[in-house]
């Protein structure tokens, strides 16, 4: 009998060679193929719906989710955050870290767990990190799934002006304000077909606030800076050899659908799935369909079907 790894609400920690500590959760059968989930900008590992993790485990996967640096229970770095003016001008500080550094954090968690090749799934900024993992550590990635993400090229994946105005609002400094801000932005970016569940989203925001080990506003600003420092990664994406699935909604006001199109063009033989009415949000109604897309993609890689088609 294989060992069941952990529970959905148990935080574990990996101290990396860099000195950073990355928090993660590990759910599922020890011997099952691994899916690594990488969350987006300012999101901790609990932003992945429990139902989504459960769907992947039920489909035969061991699921590892992590808090990126500067969010949740992971290390908040000591460098000052960029000013709002720097963020709006896309002028990162000289001490900014990059998406590739965040990718190496994730690889460090895999090293901590003694894992080799895994299926990597990321959404939004997490999709950018997942792409970087596949680029800098191709020997660690069985398959890549990139959800409502982009390449970093300036002309694609741009947020709507209305979204930029919302994101430029003063940061929340208490739990109540954080919940209100979360609801405001989620209502805006959720898409036309999948309105948010206010009660569920308020609980998500409150939980994230309570789990946060540092200054979330500063951490999010440094993560934005990491995206900006990394620039246009189209050439890097062209080197990715892992079988890739790109998922995007056609009503995304945070990462325009052109970002998904550009990602799929940049990565050889990538499959591009566009979900009508979906915005920049992971609604309960799409948990099962997205889990199906990812599980089918990963299982096909595991069975060698995609490699056979490419060769």
Phi, psi and omega in degrees: 000126179283156183279136174277122187275107167066193177224165188294340184246020182256115177279135173237166188223139175240122174268120187269166178299333179289346184097348178284152173247127181246127178274141179211164172234149190223111187231137175120182181285135183303326186270356180283155174300146188263135168249125176260123180258127181241117186279173187267194185302122177068008182260137173268180185295339179284355177290340172285122182303138176305324180295326179291315176301316179298321178297319180292319177297318180295335179270008172098027180241149166269127188247124176245123176243153184220154167273121173296163172304147178073025174204157175060226183262005177279171181299133168264119186290162189268352182289147181297148176284156176289152176290163177300323179299316177298319180296314181294328180272356182056047179242086183293151175294159182292339181264015181291143170272169185240170177301327179296328176293320178291326175297319179292330173301314181296318177297325177297324176295319177298318178298317180302323182271358180070032183260145178266258183266137182224167171272128185249128180233126178223151178234140180057236175301326176297330173294322177295318178295317179300318176300318180293323176300314181295332181276315184273339180228059185300335179282358181253356190241117175282316177209159180235133171234121184245117186251130184029063180234190185204182187262347186092351176294138189294331187270359180232155175068020184285140176290152175294152179301323179298325179288318178301318180297320178294317182291338181277000179295154178304141183291151177291143180239006174209169186299316182299315179294324179295319178295315180298316180296318179299314180297320182298313182287323181292321176299325183287320189259001189292337182101163188283330187266347188227074178297152185285158170267106187302319182295313181295318181291325177296322178293320178299314182294319180295318180296318179296321179297317182291330181279344190290127184266001183209200179276103186296323179298316179294319180297317179296320177299319178292325177293318174303317179299324178297320177298314182293320179296326184286338173061209181281115183256018184303316180296321178297319179296329179295343180268355182289129180253347181293138174305132191234137174244128178245122180242133180209149172270159180267007179232041184271117180263358177257312172240103184307144181307339176298336176294320176292320179299317181293322178298315181295325178291324187287330185259121184304130175064020177293145175261131184247121179245123177252126182257114181299135176081352181278137175255218181260066187201154184246078185286155180302326181296339181256001180302309182292313178300318180291321175299322178297313180302312184291316181296317179297318178299312182294319180295322178297320177296316181297329180271358176083007184292318182291317178302320181295320180294319181293319183286000000 
